[in-house]
Amino acid sequence: MQGLVLLVSGMGIVYLFLALLVWVMNLSAQIIPRFNHILPDEAPKKQSRGAGAAAASPHDDTMVAIAIAAVVARS
């Protein structure tokens, strides 16, 4: 019987803690934007290559061709 009481009380405490955590997170999500003017986020820096992807250079194509030729030569 003591094990059952311990199980229920332990799970109850965990549930209450998680509910409190969710409530605090939701409350902070409403409060923090009000103070965003104090420390605003920096504007993202623009990348010259667009969308964060690196542009392929002719040198890369040459290296790929050499690697393929090396694999074919070993086969």
C-alpha positions as CSV (number, residue, x, y, z in Angstrom):
1,M,0.0,0.0,0.0
2,Q,2.9,2.4,0.8
3,G,4.3,1.8,-2.7
4,L,1.0,2.8,-4.3
5,V,0.8,6.0,-2.2
6,L,4.4,6.8,-3.1
7,L,3.7,6.2,-6.8
8,V,0.6,8.4,-6.8
9,S,2.3,11.2,-4.8
10,G,5.4,11.1,-6.9
11,M,3.6,11.2,-10.2
12,G,1.3,13.9,-8.8
13,I,4.4,16.1,-7.9
14,V,5.9,15.5,-11.4
15,Y,2.6,16.4,-13.0
16,L,2.2,19.6,-10.9
17,F,5.8,20.6,-11.7
18,L,5.3,20.1,-15.5
19,A,2.0,22.0,-15.4
20,L,3.8,24.9,-13.5
21,L,6.6,24.8,-16.1
22,V,4.1,25.1,-19.0
23,W,2.3,27.9,-17.2
24,V,5.6,29.8,-16.6
25,M,6.7,29.4,-20.2
26,N,3.4,30.7,-21.5
27,L,3.5,33.6,-19.2
28,S,7.0,34.5,-20.1
29,A,6.1,34.2,-23.8
30,Q,3.5,37.0,-23.2
31,I,5.7,39.2,-21.0
32,I,9.1,39.1,-22.8
33,P,7.9,40.7,-26.1
34,R,6.8,43.8,-24.1
35,F,10.5,44.4,-23.2
36,N,11.9,43.6,-26.6
37,H,12.6,47.3,-27.2
38,I,15.3,47.3,-24.5
39,L,17.4,44.6,-26.2
40,P,16.1,44.1,-29.8
41,D,17.3,41.3,-31.9
42,E,19.9,42.1,-34.5
43,A,18.9,42.2,-38.1
44,P,20.2,39.1,-40.0
45,K,23.2,39.7,-42.1
46,K,22.6,39.4,-45.9
47,Q,24.6,36.7,-47.6
48,S,26.0,37.4,-51.0
49,R,25.4,33.8,-52.3
50,G,21.7,33.8,-51.4
51,A,19.7,31.5,-49.1
52,G,22.8,30.3,-47.3
53,A,23.8,27.8,-50.0
54,A,27.4,27.9,-51.2
55,A,27.6,28.6,-55.0
56,A,29.4,25.8,-56.9
57,S,32.7,27.0,-58.5
58,P,34.3,25.5,-61.6
59,H,37.0,24.2,-59.4
60,D,34.5,22.0,-57.5
61,D,33.2,20.5,-60.8
62,T,36.8,19.7,-61.8
63,M,37.4,17.9,-58.4
64,V,34.2,15.9,-58.8
65,A,35.2,14.8,-62.3
66,I,38.7,13.8,-61.1
67,A,37.1,11.8,-58.2
68,I,34.7,10.0,-60.6
69,A,37.6,9.2,-63.0
70,A,39.7,7.8,-60.2
71,V,36.8,5.5,-59.1
72,V,36.2,4.3,-62.7
73,A,39.9,3.7,-63.2
74,R,40.0,1.4,-60.1
75,S,37.0,-0.7,-61.2
